[in-house]
Amino acid sequence: MNLTLKIWRQTDAVDKGKIHTYEVAGISQDMSFLEMLDVLNEQLNELGEEPIAFDSDCREGICGMCSLMINGEPHGPEVTTTCQLHMRSFNDGDTITIEPWRSGAFPVVKDLVVDRSAFDRIIQSGGYISANTGSAPEANSVPVPRDNAVRAFNVATCIGCGACVAACPNGSASLFLGAKITHLGELPQGQPERWSRVVDMTAQHDYEGFGGCTNIGECAAACPKEIPLDVISQLNRDLRTAMKHGH
C-alpha cells in the first residue's frame, strides 16, 4: 500500500504546530497502525529528520498509552485501540490525517504525545479503597453478588486512554470518571468511601478543566473497551446522593 500521511507536528506545548505531509510506500495490510508509523520514522531517521513522537507501550490494547485521532476519529475507524488497528482498514492510495487528542486538559507534549496526567490526579483524589496492609485476604471472605461482580469487572476494563475525552464535543471525561466510580461502587470493599469518593473525584475532574456531560454519547461510541454510557447515570446518582447527605 502507498499512503499519504498528514501528521500534526508540534515541538512543545507552547509551539503553534502544523500539519506536515509525508508519503510512505510498501505498507503491508497486516501491519498495525503503529508499525506503519515505525516505518515512517525509520525513513525520517535515514533522511536525518526528526522522527514523529507518539505514545505506545504494550501494543496489545491493554495499557491505554496509544492515543491518536485518525481521520477525525479517536483510535481510527474500528472499535479498538490504535495499536490494534491494522492497515487492512485502509486502502491503497488513501490520505490519512493523524492528530493528537484535542483537549485543554490534555496539553500536547510533542507532536502526537499529550499529557494525560489529569487522569492520574483524578484517580489519586479518590479512585482507591483503604485497606490494611499485610497478606492478601481470603478471596471468599467478602461475598459479592454475581451481577455486581460482573458489572464491576466489565467497567474495570477502562484503560484510561482518553478516547472518550477526545470524542466528546465538550471535552468531558465523564465516561472515564463514571467507570471508576461504578467499578468501586459495585463492590463491598468500595462502600466505606463511596460518597466521599464521588464528590472528591468529580471535583478533581472539574478542576482539571474537563467539560460537562450533555449525554451526546460520542464517548461510548469511541471507547475501545465499550464502556456503557449508563456509568455516567450511576455517577450522577451517586453524586446526588452524596450531596444530599452533606458529603
C-alpha positions in Angstrom: 0.0 0.0 0.0 1.1 3.5 -0.8 -0.3 6.2 1.6 -0.2 9.9 2.1 0.0 10.9 5.8 -0.9 14.3 7.1 0.6 14.4 10.6 0.4 17.1 13.3 3.9 18.2 14.3 4.5 20.4 17.4 7.8 20.9 19.2 6.3 21.6 22.6 3.2 22.8 24.5 3.7 26.5 23.5 4.5 25.9 19.8 1.6 26.5 17.5 2.2 23.4 15.5 1.0 22.5 12.0 0.3 19.6 9.7 3.1 18.1 7.7 2.6 15.7 4.7 4.6 12.5 4.3 4.5 9.7 1.7 5.0 6.0 2.7 5.2 3.1 0.3 5.1 -0.6 0.5 3.0 -0.8 3.6 1.6 -4.3 4.3 -2.1 -4.6 5.2 -1.0 -6.9 8.0 0.9 -4.1 9.8 -0.6 -2.4 12.8 -1.1 1.4 12.5 1.8 2.0 14.9 4.1 -0.3 12.8 3.2 1.8 9.8 4.4 4.9 11.8 7.5 3.0 12.8 8.3 2.6 9.1 7.8 6.3 8.5 10.1 7.1 11.4 12.8 4.8 10.0 12.6 6.7 6.7 12.9 10.1 8.6 15.9 8.8 10.5 17.6 7.8 7.3 17.0 11.3 6.0 18.4 12.9 9.1 15.0 14.3 10.1 13.3 14.4 13.5 11.1 11.3 13.9 7.5 11.7 14.9 6.8 11.4 18.6 3.8 9.2 19.5 2.9 7.2 22.6 2.9 3.4 22.8 3.8 0.8 25.3 2.3 -2.7 25.3 0.9 -2.6 21.8 -1.7 -5.2 22.9 -4.7 -3.0 23.6 -4.1 -3.1 27.3 -2.2 -0.2 28.6 -4.1 2.8 27.1 -0.9 4.6 26.0 -1.6 4.8 22.3 -3.8 7.8 21.6 -4.3 9.2 18.1 -7.0 11.0 16.2 -7.1 9.2 12.9 -9.2 10.9 10.2 -11.1 12.7 12.9 -11.9 9.6 14.9 -10.3 8.5 18.2 -8.2 5.4 17.5 -9.5 5.3 13.9 -12.3 3.6 12.1 -12.6 0.5 14.2 -13.7 0.0 17.8 -10.3 -0.8 19.1 -7.1 0.8 20.3 -4.7 2.5 17.8 -2.1 -0.3 18.4 -4.7 -3.0 17.5 -5.9 -1.1 14.4 -4.4 -2.7 11.3 -3.7 -1.3 7.9 -6.3 -3.5 6.2 -8.8 -1.0 7.5 -7.4 1.4 4.8 -7.0 1.3 1.1 -4.1 1.8 -1.2 -3.7 5.5 -2.1 -5.6 6.7 1.0 -4.8 10.0 2.6 -4.8 9.7 6.4 -4.8 12.6 8.8 -3.2 11.9 12.2 -3.5 14.3 15.2 -3.2 14.2 19.0 -6.1 14.1 21.4 -7.7 17.6 21.4 -8.5 18.7 24.9 -7.4 21.6 27.1 -6.9 19.1 29.9 -4.5 17.1 27.7 -1.8 19.5 26.6 0.5 18.5 23.8 3.9 17.4 24.9 5.4 16.9 21.4 3.9 16.0 18.1 1.2 13.3 18.8 2.1 12.9 22.5 -0.3 14.5 25.1 0.0 14.8 28.8 -2.8 12.7 30.4 -1.6 13.1 34.0 -5.0 14.7 34.7 -6.4 11.2 34.8 -3.8 10.2 37.3 -4.8 13.1 39.6 -8.5 12.1 39.3 -7.6 8.6 40.5 -5.4 9.9 43.3 -8.2 12.0 44.6 -10.4 9.0 45.4 -10.1 6.1 42.9 -9.0 3.6 45.6 -10.1 1.8 48.7 -8.5 2.0 52.1 -7.3 -1.4 53.3 -5.0 -2.7 56.0 -1.6 -3.8 54.6 -0.4 -7.3 55.1 -1.2 -10.6 53.5 -4.0 -10.9 50.9 -7.4 -11.6 52.4 -9.2 -14.9 51.7 -10.9 -14.5 48.3 -14.3 -15.7 49.5 -14.3 -13.8 52.8 -16.4 -10.9 51.3 -19.3 -12.3 49.3 -20.1 -10.2 46.2 -23.4 -10.8 44.3 -22.8 -12.1 40.8 -24.5 -9.2 39.0 -22.4 -6.7 40.9 -19.2 -8.6 40.3 -19.8 -8.9 36.6 -20.7 -5.2 36.3 -17.6 -4.1 38.3 -15.4 -6.3 36.2 -16.8 -5.0 32.9 -16.4 -1.3 33.7 -12.9 -2.0 35.3 -11.7 -2.8 31.7 -11.4 1.0 31.2 -7.7 1.6 30.3 -7.7 5.4 30.7 -6.7 6.0 27.1 -8.7 9.3 26.9 -10.7 8.5 23.7 -13.9 9.5 25.5 -12.5 13.0 26.1 -11.2 13.3 22.5 -14.6 12.3 21.1 -16.7 14.5 23.3 -17.6 17.9 21.9 -17.5 19.3 25.5 -14.1 17.6 26.3 -15.8 15.7 29.2 -14.2 12.8 31.0 -17.5 11.6 32.5 -17.3 8.2 30.9 -13.8 7.6 32.4 -14.9 9.0 35.8 -18.2 7.0 35.7 -16.3 3.8 35.0 -14.0 4.3 38.0 -16.9 5.3 40.3 -19.1 2.4 39.2 -16.2 -0.2 39.5 -15.7 0.5 43.2 -19.3 1.4 43.9 -20.5 -2.1 42.9 -18.2 -3.8 45.4 -18.5 -4.2 49.2 -14.9 -3.0 49.6 -15.8 0.3 47.9 -18.7 1.2 50.2 -17.0 2.9 53.2 -15.6 5.7 51.0 -18.3 5.6 48.3 -19.8 9.1 48.9 -16.6 11.0 49.6 -15.0 9.3 46.6 -17.6 10.5 44.1 -17.5 14.1 45.5 -13.7 14.3 45.5 -13.2 12.7 42.1 -15.9 14.9 40.5 -14.3 18.0 42.0 -10.9 17.0 40.6 -12.4 16.3 37.2 -13.8 19.8 37.1 -10.6 21.3 38.5 -8.6 19.7 35.7 -10.6 21.6 33.1 -12.7 18.8 31.6 -16.1 19.8 30.3 -19.6 18.8 31.5 -21.6 15.9 30.1 -24.6 16.6 27.9 -25.3 13.0 27.1 -24.4 13.1 23.4 -22.9 9.6 23.6 -19.8 10.1 21.4 -17.7 8.9 24.3 -19.2 5.4 24.5 -19.2 5.1 20.7 -15.4 5.8 20.7 -14.5 3.8 23.7 -12.2 0.8 22.6 -13.4 -1.2 25.7 -17.0 -0.4 25.0 -17.7 1.1 28.5 -21.5 1.6 28.5 -23.0 5.1 28.8 -25.0 4.2 31.9 -21.9 4.5 34.1 -22.5 8.3 33.8 -26.0 7.8 35.1 -24.6 5.9 38.1 -22.0 8.7 38.6 -24.8 11.3 38.7 -27.0 9.2 41.0 -24.1 8.7 43.4 -23.1 12.4 43.3 -26.7 13.5 44.0 -26.9 11.1 47.0 -23.6 12.2 48.4 -24.5 15.9 48.1 -27.9 15.2 49.7 -26.2 13.7 52.7 -23.8 16.6 53.1 -20.6 14.9 51.8 
